[in-house]
């Protein structure tokens, strides 16, 4: 799966059907990303919430997994 750097504000991305996210971890600088909703759904159905999968971000490749998914972005605690 190919990820893009986040190019716009989160609210604008969501209205365009794009999912915002963050890639972070040991040896990786925290990087805001975006991906189309259909790509997110197909990746989620293929790998689920517990398996790792490869992504490319620019020229670098990483092995990632979904750590936390916010299903209702307007839910205020």
C-alpha positions in Angstrom: 0.0 0.0 0.0 1.3 3.5 -0.9 0.8 6.3 1.7 0.9 10.0 1.0 2.0 12.7 3.3 -0.9 14.7 4.7 -1.5 17.7 2.4 -4.5 19.4 4.0 -6.4 19.9 7.2 -8.1 16.8 8.6 -11.6 18.2 8.3 -11.2 18.9 4.6 -9.7 15.5 4.0 -12.6 13.7 5.6 -15.1 15.6 3.5 -13.2 14.4 0.4 -13.3 10.8 1.6 -9.7 10.6 2.6 -8.6 9.0 5.9 -6.0 10.9 8.0 -3.5 9.0 10.1 0.0 9.0 11.6 2.9 6.6 11.1 5.3 6.4 14.0 7.6 4.0 15.8 11.1 3.1 16.8 13.5 4.7 14.3 10.6 6.5 12.4 9.9 10.1 12.9 6.1 10.7 13.6 4.7 11.4 10.1 1.1 12.6 9.3 -0.3 10.6 6.4 -3.5 10.2 4.3 -5.1 7.5 2.3 -8.3 7.0 0.3 -11.2 5.4 2.2 -11.4 2.5 -0.2 -7.8 1.7 0.2 -8.2 1.8 4.0 -11.2 -0.6 3.8 -9.5 -3.1 1.5 -6.3 -3.1 3.7 -8.4 -3.6 6.8 -10.4 -6.4 5.3 -7.2 -8.1 4.0 -5.0 -7.8 7.1 -7.4 -7.1 10.0 -6.4 -5.3 13.1 -3.7 -7.6 14.3 -1.4 -8.4 11.4 1.4 -6.4 10.0 1.6 -5.3 6.4 4.0 -3.4 4.1 3.5 0.3 3.2 5.6 2.7 1.2 6.0 6.3 2.3 8.0 8.2 -0.3 11.0 6.1 -1.1 11.0 4.2 2.2 9.2 1.0 3.0 7.9 0.1 6.4 6.1 -2.8 8.1 3.1 -1.4 10.0 -0.1 -2.3 11.7 -3.2 -0.5 12.8 -2.7 0.5 16.5 -5.8 2.5 17.1 -8.7 3.3 14.9 -11.1 6.2 15.8 -14.5 5.2 14.4 -16.3 8.3 15.5 -14.1 11.4 15.1 -16.8 13.7 16.6 -17.1 11.7 19.8 -15.9 14.0 22.6 -14.9 12.4 25.9 
